[in-house]
Amino acid sequence: MILLVVSALIYQFKVTLSEKKHAEIVKKLEKRIKTENAEKAADTKAELDN
């Protein structure tokens, strides 16, 4: 039980996700998705051209 409380306290103070950090993560993920989609489209086009 004590371990559960200690882990909850550590989580509370160590894991922080501000709005600014959230926005930064979303931008990175959106960029990654666009890049992956562009690569898939290029691969598909290359396969169709062959």
N, C-alpha and C positions, 0 to 999 in steps of 0.2 A: 504494500500500500504506500509506503514511504517512497519507494522507487517511482511509483506512478506520479506522485506529487512532485518529486524532484524533476522528473522528465518533463512534466507539464510546465514547470517554472522555467526550465532551460529553453523549451520551445517558445514560451511567451517572450523571453528576453532576447533570444538569438535569432529567431526567424521573424524578420520584418519585411513587409512588402508595401512600400509607399505607392502612392499614385504615380509618382515620377518613375519609379523602378518598373511598375506594371506597364506603363506606356512604352518604356524602353524595350521590355521583353516582347510586347506585342509587335512593335516595329520590326524587331529582329526576326520574329516568326513569320510575319507577313513577307519580308524580304526573302527569307529562305523558301517559302512556299512559291513565290513568284519565280525564283531561280529554278526550283525543281520542276515547275510546270513548263517553263521555257525549255529546259533540257529534254523533258519528255516529248514535247512538241517537235523539237529538232530531231530527236531520235526517230519518232514516228514518220516525220517527213523524209528522213534519209532512207528509212526502210521502204517507203512507198516509191521513192525515186529509183530504187534498185530494181 
